[in-house]
């Protein structure tokens, strides 16, 4: 009986820990088509100082997730800012 309870507790603990594991980029792409970059709505910075092994930008475009080189961050910031400005101009017209 105690062994069954221990097994259930171990299984629940393993499931909880496994569910909290972050999705890390394991490789990055240097070049992306502009059509994908234009669809990016947000991005996150992944660092190798945490649980992930490499530095990367995690791009979110629609329902997809892409791993990009951190060198794209400045361009992506510019692009997102430009998209926001154009969005505001269209909203006010």
N, C-alpha and C positions, 0 to 999 in steps of 0.2 A: 504494500500500500504506500509506504513512504517513498519507495523507488518510483512509483507512478507519479506521485505529486512532484517529486524532484524533476522528473522528466518533463512534465508539463511546464513547470516554472522555467526550466532551462530553455525550452522551446519558445515560450513567450518572450523571455529576455533576448534570445537570439533574433527573433523577428523584430523586436523593437529597435535593436541596435542596427540591424541590417536596413531597416526602413530609413534610418537617419543618415545613411552614407551619402555624401555628396557625389554628384556626377562631375567627374573631372575630365578636362580635355587631356588626351594623351599625346596629341600631335596638333600642330597648327598649320593653317594655310596662309601663305603670303599674299596671294592674289585672289581677289573675288570679283566676279562680274558686277558691274555697276548696278544692274537690275536687282541683284540680291542686296547690295548695300543700301539701295534706296528703300527697300522693304524693312530694314532694321528699325525696330521701335524702341529697343533699349539694349544695353549691354552691361556686362559685369566684368570686373577685373579678377582674374584668377592668379594667385601668386604661388610660387613654389615654397613659400615659407609656412604654408598651412598643411593640409592633408593631401593636397595635390602635388604632383611631381614637377610640373612645368609652369612657367608664366604664360598666360594666354588671355585673350579677350573672348568672352563668351557672348556671341551675338544672338539676339532673338529676332527672327523675321517670321511673322505670321506664327505658324505652329511648329516652326523648325528652329533648331539650335545649331550654331556653327562655331567652330573654334578657329580664331584668327591670331596672327602674330600681334604682340603688344605694340608693334610699330605702327599699326593702323589706328591707334587710339586718337591721335590728333586729327587725322583726316575724318574719322568717324564723328568726333565732336563737332567739327566744322559742318559736316553733312547734316547731322541732327539739328544743329542750330539753324541752318539754312532751311531745312524742311519745316521747322517750327515757325520761322518768319514768313515763309510762303503760305503756311496754313492760316496764320493770323491775317494776312493780307486778303486771302480768299474769303475768310469769315466776315470781314468788315465790308466787303463789296456788296 
